[in-house]
Amino acid sequence: MQPLTAARITVLVQTFDAKGVMRFPSDPQGFFGLTRFVEPTLAVSKQAQNIAAKAIGCLDLADRIEPIIAVEPPLKAEGQEPSLLYLMKMDPKLAQGQEDWLRIVDILRALPQGSVRVAYNKAMQVFAGTLHDEFTILEMDEEVRRRLTQLMAENGPDLLK
């Protein structure tokens, strides 16, 4: 087990709402997810389970929320303390996500380019089950987006096939 390199942990716990849409509870400040100070006397995975269970409102089910992976390196942003991004998932039968919780696409759209966005992209890969698949992420500026939209309108949705 490697030593923890951040004083904070950000738990990104996968839930599904009533429509089957993947949702993530999140604090209004800090990184997306549930950010807390790390307690050095308790295993990080157990802390993540407790944080997730409290946010979802099922404290008695904390041990049934499954730790997946800690994303390295820690999240770092100007004005914020570094935080370990810890991914969790839970059985949809245990509790439902709320429709006002964020979708992964909401999180990715809100992030500026950089290492934090890359970490959340990796989280998206993990939750989609494609962590080990090979693909590239391209940033698209507004000019390219506008032109692609125009080309698809002119040529149909099969333009990129």
N, C-alpha and C positions, 0 to 999 in steps of 0.2 A: 504494500500500500504506500503510495507516494504522499509526501506531506502536502497539506493544503496551503496554497500560495495566496489566498485571498481572505480578508477578514469578513467578507460577506458572501452569502449564497443567494442566487436567484433561481427559484424553482419554477420551471415551466412544466405544468401538469396538463396532460392531454385529457380532455373530457369531450363528450358529445352531447349536443342539445337534443330536444325532442324530434327535430327534423333530421338528425344524424350528421349535423355539421360539427366539425371539430372546433372546440372552443377552449380558451385558456384564461383562467382567472388572472388578473393583473392588478398590481398596486397603481395608484394614480401618479406616483413619483418614482424616479429611479429607472432602472432597466425594466423592460417588459417581463412580466412574470411576478413572482412574489419574492421580494428581496428582504432579507433579514441578516442580522449579525450572526456569525458562526459562534456556537458554544463549543469551546475546545474540549469539554469533558464528554461530549456525546458524538457518536459516529455521524458523519455527514449524511449518509443515506437515511438514518433514523430521523435526523433533523428535517430533511427534505420531506419525509413521509408525514411528520407532524405538521409542518407548515402547510402542505397540500391539504391534509385532512381538515385543519382548522378553516382554511379558506373555502372549502367545499361544504363545510358544515357537517362532517361525519367523523368526529374525533375517535369514536370507537372502531372505525375501520382503517385507521392509519397504517396498520401492518399489512393491509390488503392493497395498498397503493404501491405499484411496482416501480422501483428505481430502474432506469434504463442505462444512462451514461452521463458522465460529467464531461462537458465540452471544454477542451483546452485550446488555447490559453484562456485565462480569465477575461471577462468582459472589462474593457477599459474605455472610459470616455472622460473628456475634460470636465472637471467639476464634480466628478463622482468617484467614490472609492472603487477599486477593482472588485469584481464579484465573480464567483464561480457559477457558470450556467449549468444547472443540474436538471436533467430531463426525467420526467416521471409519466407513467400512464396508469389509468385505472379502468377496471372492468365497467363498461357502461351500465351494467345491471346494478352497481353499487350506488351510483348517483348520477344525475344528469347535469350537464353544463347549462349555464344560463345564457339566454340569447343576447344579453348585453355584454357578455365576455367577448374578448377579442378572438378573431380568426387569425391563423398564421399569416394570411395575405395582408391583413390589417397591420400586423406588426412589421412585416417586411416593407410595406409601402411607407411606413412612418419613419423608418431608419435611414439616416444618411449613408452614403457609400463609406466603406471602411471595415475594420476588423469586427466590430460589433454586428454589423449586417451579415458578414460572412459566418459568424457564429450562429446566428438565427437561421441562416440558410442551411447550415449543417443540421440544426435542430429539425427543420422542415424535412430534410432528407431522412433523418432517423424516424420521424413520425410517419413518413410515407413508405417506409420500408425499403428505401433506395440508398442507404448510406454508402454501400460499396459499389454502386453503379457509377460509371464514369460519365460525367457530363460537365459542361462549362456554363458559367453564369455570365451573361452579357448585360452591361448597363446600357440602357437605351435613352438617348436624350430626346427632348420634345420634338425636335425636327424629324428624327427617324421614326418616332411613334406616329407623328402626323402623316408622314409619307406612306408608312405601312398601312395605316387605316385607309388612306385614299386608294392605295393599290388593291386592298381587299374589297373595297366598295366597287371598284371598277371590274375586278376579275373574279370575285367570289371568294369564299372562305378556303378553297383548295389551293390558294396561291402559294402557300408555304410547303406543300406536299411534294 
